[in-house]
Amino acid sequence: MSEKAHFAWDSPVFFDEMDPNGTLHNSRFAVHVERALSAWNEAEGMGWRRLEDRHEDLRYAVRAFAIEFHAPVVAPGAMRVELWLDRVGTTSAVHRFRCASPAGAPEFATGRRTIVKIGSSGAEPWGPWFRALAERYVT
């Protein structure tokens, strides 16, 4: 999918996330993408346990989340979530994601997530840490 680096994380899917049809409920995909993004931040040295310890580049709002479903997740177990930075602007960024079996197929869903860095006065430019991350991960 990309020549540049990406982050992959195996997100555990639990029985209680299944819908009445026996498949992972569509709303749960966003939760698994968020968990993968948290794991990515931790892997990049930006984990946090208290709100006041959160790095300034992790203070953002989600502006858009778009997903396309390709195949159902039909049982609990691991779902691989792969993440890329698609583009980074002055104050916003777009992640692409792919949810699939840890073996690579089937592909369950793909999508994009747009964020805007915020501060006390509204949107703010990304700092050096996020810019360095973008250098390694923008596709």
C-alpha positions in Angstrom: 0.0 0.0 0.0 2.9 2.4 0.7 6.6 2.7 0.0 7.0 4.7 3.3 6.9 3.2 6.7 3.7 2.4 8.4 2.7 1.2 11.9 0.9 -2.1 12.4 -0.8 -3.3 15.6 -2.8 -6.4 16.4 -6.0 -5.1 18.1 -7.9 -7.7 20.1 -11.5 -8.1 19.0 -13.8 -9.4 21.9 -17.0 -11.3 21.8 -19.0 -8.5 23.3 -18.2 -6.3 20.3 -20.1 -8.6 17.9 -23.5 -7.5 16.6 -26.7 -9.6 16.4 -25.5 -11.0 13.1 -22.3 -12.4 14.7 -20.0 -9.8 13.1 -17.9 -7.0 14.5 -20.2 -4.1 14.9 -19.4 -1.3 12.4 -19.0 1.3 15.2 -16.2 -0.7 16.8 -13.8 -0.2 13.9 -13.2 3.4 14.9 -12.4 2.2 18.5 -9.8 -0.2 17.1 -8.2 2.5 14.9 -8.0 4.8 17.9 -6.4 2.0 20.0 -3.8 1.5 17.2 -3.1 5.2 17.1 -2.5 5.2 20.9 -0.2 2.2 20.5 1.7 4.1 17.7 2.1 7.1 19.9 3.5 4.9 22.7 5.9 3.2 20.3 7.1 6.6 19.2 7.8 7.6 22.8 4.7 9.7 23.4 2.6 7.6 25.7 0.9 9.4 28.6 -1.1 8.4 31.7 -2.2 11.8 32.9 -3.8 14.5 30.8 -1.2 17.1 31.8 1.6 14.8 30.7 0.3 14.6 27.1 2.6 16.0 24.5 1.4 19.2 22.8 1.3 17.5 19.4 -1.2 15.0 20.8 -3.7 17.7 21.6 -6.0 17.5 18.5 -9.6 17.1 17.5 -10.9 14.6 15.0 -12.4 16.5 12.1 -13.5 13.6 9.9 -13.6 9.8 10.0 -14.4 7.9 6.8 -14.5 4.1 6.5 -15.3 1.6 3.7 -16.2 -2.0 4.7 -14.9 -4.9 2.6 -15.5 -8.1 4.6 -17.0 -8.9 8.0 -15.0 -9.8 11.1 -16.8 -13.0 12.1 -15.1 -14.1 15.3 -13.2 -12.7 18.3 -9.4 -12.7 17.9 -6.7 -10.3 16.6 -7.4 -7.8 13.9 -4.4 -6.1 12.3 -4.7 -2.3 12.1 -2.1 -0.6 9.8 -1.7 3.1 9.9 -0.1 5.6 7.5 0.2 9.4 7.6 -1.3 10.4 4.2 -0.6 14.1 4.4 0.3 16.8 7.0 -0.6 20.4 6.6 0.2 23.3 8.9 -2.4 22.4 11.5 -4.1 19.3 10.2 -3.1 15.7 9.2 -4.8 12.8 7.5 -4.2 9.2 8.5 -5.0 6.3 6.3 -5.8 2.9 7.9 -6.4 -0.6 6.9 -8.1 -3.3 9.1 -7.3 -6.9 8.1 -6.6 -10.4 9.3 -3.1 -10.6 10.9 -2.3 -12.8 7.9 -3.1 -9.9 5.5 -6.3 -11.3 4.1 -9.2 -10.8 4.2 -9.2 -7.0 4.3 -12.0 -5.9 6.5 -12.0 -2.2 6.1 -10.0 0.8 4.9 -10.4 4.5 5.6 -9.1 8.0 6.5 -9.1 10.0 9.7 -8.5 13.7 9.7 -7.2 15.6 12.8 -6.6 19.2 13.6 -4.0 20.3 16.2 -5.6 22.5 18.8 -4.5 24.9 21.5 -6.0 27.5 23.7 -6.8 29.8 20.8 -8.0 27.2 18.3 -6.0 25.5 15.5 -2.2 25.6 16.0 0.8 24.5 13.8 2.3 21.1 14.4 5.4 21.0 16.5 8.8 19.5 15.7 7.9 16.0 17.1 4.9 15.6 14.7 6.9 17.1 11.8 9.7 14.5 12.4 7.1 11.7 12.5 5.6 13.0 9.2 9.1 12.8 7.6 9.2 9.1 8.3 5.6 8.1 7.7 3.9 10.4 5.1 3.1 8.3 2.1 
